[in-house]
Amino acid sequence: MGSVWEGVPLPLAMALRNRLHLRVAVETGTFRGDSAAALAPLFEQVVTIERSPELAAAAASRLRPFPNVTVIGGHSAEEILRLGATLSRPFLAWLDAHWCTGGTGTDDECPVLREIAALDLAPAAAGSCLLIDDARLFQGPPPPPHDHAAWPPLMDVIDALRRRHSRYVTLLEDVIIASPLEARKTVDDYWLGRQSETAGKRSGFPGRLRRLFRRR
Ligand SMILES: C[S@@+](CC[C@H](N)C(=O)[O-])C[C@H]1O[C@@H](n2cnc3c(N)ncnc32)[C@H](O)[C@@H]1O
C-alpha cells in the first residue's frame, strides 16, 4: 500500500479520469476490495482481479452493493490480457497484485512486468494510465520475507512502461505513475498540490493564509 494513501490515490485517479475522460478502472489484487469500493463511485465500471479464490469470493460478496464492480478470479497477467481485449476506451489501471502478506503470490511475488506487457496489448492501452503501488519495493531489493530475485528493479519497470507506448512516467508517494504524454501537466499539478498541502500542514498555516502570504 502507498505510504500516504491507503490503496489507490483517489485525487490523482479523479484528476486523470477528468483529463482523459476515463470511464473504466481496472485493479489487480483485490484483497478485501477497499480500493475497488473507493473507485466505484468515480468510474462507470470497475473490474478487479484476485488470484486467491477465497479472497475473490469474500470481496465479491462485500462489493455486492456496488453493481458497477466486477470481481474476476484468476492470475492478473492472464486476466488483464483477456479483459484488455474487450475494452475499447482508455482506462485507469491500479496494479497492486504483488505479494505483501498472506499466502497468495508467494510462488510469483511480482507479476508486474507481465501485467504491463499484457495491458499494453489492449487496443486502448496508449491512452490509458497505469498506477503501480509499492514503488519502494522496486527502488532497491525488497526486504525479507520477500524474495528479492522475484522483483524487477525500478528501471526495468520504467523501461517496460515505455516500451510500446510513449508515456510520462514518474514516481510519487510510493506509486509509479505512467500516463499518456498529454496528461503530464495533470500529474505534475497533482504533485504540486500535494506538496503545498504537506508544506501547509508542516507550517501550521491554514491554506488561505498561506496563499495570501505567498502573494506578498
Ligand atoms: C496488496 S494486496 C491488494 C490491496 C488492494 N489492491 C487495495 O488497494 O486494497 C495484494 C493482493 O494481490 C493478490 N494477488 C497476488 N498475486 C496475484 C496475481 N498474480 N493476480 C491477482 N491477484 C494477486 C493477493 O491475494 C492480495 O489480495
The ligand as an SDF file (V2000), in Angstrom:
LIG
                    3D

 27 29  0  0  0  0  0  0  0  0999 V2000
   -1.5360   -5.5500   -1.5360 C   0  0  0  0  0  0  0  0  0  0  0  0
   -2.9200   -6.5850   -1.7100 S   0  0  0  0  0  0  0  0  0  0  0  0
   -4.0000   -5.5900   -2.6890 C   0  0  0  0  0  0  0  0  0  0  0  0
   -4.6780   -4.4470   -1.9630 C   0  0  0  0  0  0  0  0  0  0  0  0
   -5.7900   -3.8050   -2.7530 C   0  0  0  0  0  0  0  0  0  0  0  0
   -5.3970   -3.5540   -4.1300 N   0  0  0  0  0  0  0  0  0  0  0  0
   -6.2230   -2.4900   -2.1510 C   0  0  0  0  0  0  0  0  0  0  0  0
   -5.8050   -1.4120   -2.6270 O   0  0  0  0  0  0  0  0  0  0  0  0
   -6.9720   -2.5170   -1.1660 O   0  0  0  0  0  0  0  0  0  0  0  0
   -2.3570   -7.7570   -2.8820 C   0  0  0  0  0  0  0  0  0  0  0  0
   -3.4180   -8.7170   -3.3690 C   0  0  0  0  0  0  0  0  0  0  0  0
   -2.9830   -9.3000   -4.5860 O   0  0  0  0  0  0  0  0  0  0  0  0
   -3.3940  -10.6450   -4.6450 C   0  0  0  0  0  0  0  0  0  0  0  0
   -2.5330  -11.2890   -5.6520 N   0  0  0  0  0  0  0  0  0  0  0  0
   -1.2550  -11.7040   -5.5430 C   0  0  0  0  0  0  0  0  0  0  0  0
   -0.7900  -12.1660   -6.7160 N   0  0  0  0  0  0  0  0  0  0  0  0
   -1.8020  -12.0220   -7.6100 C   0  0  0  0  0  0  0  0  0  0  0  0
   -1.9440  -12.2850   -9.0070 C   0  0  0  0  0  0  0  0  0  0  0  0
   -0.9290  -12.7660   -9.7350 N   0  0  0  0  0  0  0  0  0  0  0  0
   -3.1360  -11.9990   -9.5910 N   0  0  0  0  0  0  0  0  0  0  0  0
   -4.1700  -11.4770   -8.8880 C   0  0  0  0  0  0  0  0  0  0  0  0
   -4.0890  -11.2150   -7.5670 N   0  0  0  0  0  0  0  0  0  0  0  0
   -2.9220  -11.4680   -6.9370 C   0  0  0  0  0  0  0  0  0  0  0  0
   -3.2220  -11.1040   -3.2140 C   0  0  0  0  0  0  0  0  0  0  0  0
   -4.0050  -12.2660   -2.9540 O   0  0  0  0  0  0  0  0  0  0  0  0
   -3.7040   -9.8750   -2.4410 C   0  0  0  0  0  0  0  0  0  0  0  0
   -5.0750   -9.9540   -2.1990 O   0  0  0  0  0  0  0  0  0  0  0  0
  1  2  1  0
  2  3  1  0
  2 10  1  0
  3  4  1  0
  4  5  1  0
  5  6  1  0
  5  7  1  0
  7  8  2  0
  7  9  1  0
 10 11  1  0
 11 12  1  0
 11 26  1  0
 12 13  1  0
 13 14  1  0
 13 24  1  0
 14 15  1  0
 14 23  1  0
 15 16  2  0
 16 17  1  0
 17 18  1  0
 17 23  2  0
 18 19  1  0
 18 20  2  0
 20 21  1  0
 21 22  2  0
 22 23  1  0
 24 25  1  0
 24 26  1  0
 26 27  1  0
M  CHG  2   2   1   9  -1
M  END
$$$$
